[in-house]
Amino acid sequence: MNKTVSFGYEQVAAAEKTERVGKVFTSVARSYDRMNDAMSGGMHRLWKDRFVRRVKPRAGEYILDMAGGTGDIAFRMATSGGGTEAHITVADINADMLGVGIDRAADRAIDTLVWTQANAETLPFDDKSFDAYTIAFGIRNVTDIPKALREAHRVLKRGGRFFCLEFSTTLWPGFGEVYDAYSHRLVPKIGAMIAGDEDSYRYLIESIRRFPDMPTFEKMIGDAGFMQTSVEPMLGGLVAIHSGWKI
């Protein structure tokens, strides 16, 4: 029997998910950052700032920012402390998202980043190429998440660190229900108004609900070979920073 994976609340063939996720991000690429502001009330900026503080980019390091198409994380790393002298590669499977990031980098006069179209499950990089691997709000859209985590482990040097920023499940009593109601009822409507695309944002919300909870995802990171894994929840776990080390 052919393996199926979740595409939001649907179960589809793996190849179909990859194709459909690609269409989602092609559709929303130009409005993606405006929608992030609208959906989170601007809080995604604070989450990303905190995430980059945890990464602590250092001069001379090689860092891979996976699923980083529009550049939000890479720009922060490139302008934070030693990050100005780090070698940062931005990789994304979607050419349209990368195009947005390249345009934004030009607007900011940031010319130190390397932009690469790549699938997180089959990275075109040698073993032990990077000192750090980051992925923000991208892992849940990968078709084969365990395979992507193993690839992250493969391309990291020994002593390399893995950081993932992703939505999860809040443990605050009552808050989860309020957020679910808001996200399912209003976010697709906001997507229709701002991006002209209700269906893509319905999928993105559904993908959050289908993503593993914090303990489950932490175990997946450990199963991929990472050690000293940890989770830093925000808003009770609505968003979480996962990390691990390649020893």
N, C-alpha and C positions, 0 to 999 in steps of 0.2 A: 504494500500500500504506500502511495506517495505521502511524504511527510507534509503536514500543513502547519502553518504558523498564524499568529494573530495579526490581522490588519484592523486595528480598532477592535470592535466587537465581532468582527467576522473572522472565520477561519479560511485561509486561502493557501494555495500552493506557494512554496518559498519564492519561486521565480516571479510569480504574480505580485507578491508583496513588494519585492525589490522594484519592480516596474511601477507599481502604483504609488509607492513612497516617492519615487523619482518625480512622478507627475505632480504630486502634492507640492514638493519644494520648488519645482519649476514654476508652478502657479503662484506661490506666495513669496518668491525670492525678493521682489522689489518692495514689498510691503512688510517683510518679515520683522524688521526692527521696530517699525511703527506699531505693529500689532503686539509685539512684546511689551511695549510701553502701555498700550491700551489694556491688555489683558492683566498685567501685574500691577497697574498703577505706578509704573516706574520702578517697582521693587527689584526687578530682574537686574538692574544696574548695581544695586547694593549687593545682591547675591554674587554677581560676577566679580565685583571688587574684592569681596571676602575670599572668593575662590582663588583669585590670582595672588592674594596675600599668603594663602596656604602653599601655593606652588613655589613662591619665592624664586623667580627666575634669577639666575646668576650669570655674570659675565663669562663668556666662553662656552657656556652650555649649549647643547643641541637639544631643542625641544620640538616635539611634534604635537600640534594642535589639530586633533582629528575632528571631523564634522564641524570645522570652524569657518565655513564658507564666507560669511559676511564680515568676519574679522573682529568681532566684538572682544573675544578673549585675547587674540593675538595682539591687537592694538594695546590692550591694557598691559600685557606682558612686555611689549616692546618699549613701553614708556614708564615702566616701574623699576626704579633702582638699577640693579645690575642687568635687568632685562634689556636695557638699551644696547648692551653688547652681547646678548645671547643670539644664537643662530636659530631662528624660529621658522619652522615649516608649517604652513597651513594646508591641510588636506581635506578634501570633501569629495564625495561621490558625484555631487551635482554641479555641473558646469555653470548653471545659472546663478547658484549661490556664490560660487567662486567669483563670477563676474561682478556681482555686487560688491564683494569684498575688495577686489582689485580696484574698482572705481572709488570706493571709500578710502582706500589707502592712498590713492593719488590725490584725493581732496585734502587729506591730512599731511601730505608730503612725507609719508612713511614708505621708504623704498628699500628697507632692509629685510623684508619678509620674502620667503620663497612660497609660491603657490603651486599646488599639485593636485590634480584630479586623481582620486584613489578611493578604492573600496576598503572599508575598515576590516573586512574579512580576509582580504588578500593584499596586504600592503606591499608596495613596490620598493621596499627598503631592505637593506641587509640586516642580518642579525646584529644586535648590540650597537645600533646606530645612534640612539638618543639617550640623553640623561633624564628626560622627563616626557611623559605622555599625558596630554590633557584632552578631555572630551566634555563638552558642556551642552546639555539638553539635546544630545545626539544619539546616545547609546540605545535608547528605547526604540529608535527607528531602524536599527540594524536588523537585518533578517535573522542572522545566526549570531546571537549575542555571545555565547560561550566561545565561538570561533574568533570573534573580534577581540575578546579579552585575551585569548591565547596569542593572537597576533601582537597585541600591545606588549605582552610579556616578552615575546620573541625579539622585538625591535629595540627593547630597552637594554642598556648596559647593566652589568652587575652593579648594584647600588642605585639603580635608576628608580624613579618614583612615578606612580600612576595616580592620577587625580580625575575624578568624574563628578560633575555637577549634574544632578538630575532630579526631576520631580519624584516624590514617593508618596507615602501614606501618612498623613498627620495623625498623631496620637492624642492631640488635644480634644477633650470631650466636647462634642457639639460643633467644633470648627470644621471637621471633615464633611459633615452633612451640609453645612452652609456653603462650603466651597464647591461641593459636588453640584448643588442646586445652581449656583452661579455659573460654574463652568459649562455644565450641560445645556443650560437654558439660554445664557446670555452670550458666551464666547462665540458660538457659531454666528449669532446675529451681528456681533461686532465685526467678525470676519467678513460678513456680507457687506457691511457698510464701508469698512476701511479697505479691504482687499478685493471686494467683489467676489468672494469665494467662501460660501458657507460650509460646503462639504469638506474642504480640506481642513478647516479648523474644527469641525466635528470629529474628524479622524484624529487630529492631534490631541484633543481632549480625551477621546476614548483610549488612545495609546498610553496616556498617563495612568488611567485607571487599570490598564492591563499590565503595567510594569510591576515587577516583583517588589515586595516590601523590603525595608532596609536589611533585616537579618538575612533574607533569602539572597538578595543581590550581593551582600558582603560575602556570603558563602561562595557564590559564583566567582567572585574575584579571587578568593582563596583557591578554589578548584583550578583556576587558570595558572596557578603557580606563584601567586603573590603572597608575601609574608607580612606580618605585622599590619594586617588590614584594620581599618577603623572607619567609623561613620560619624559625621558631624551634622546633626539635624538642625534645620532652621524652620521656624513656625511649627514646631512640634513634629517635624518630619515631612511637612508638605514639600519641602526641598531639602536635599541632603548632599553633602560633600563626602564622597567615598574615596578612600586612598589605600595604597598598598605599596610595598617595596619589592623589588627584584633582588633577592639576596644571592 
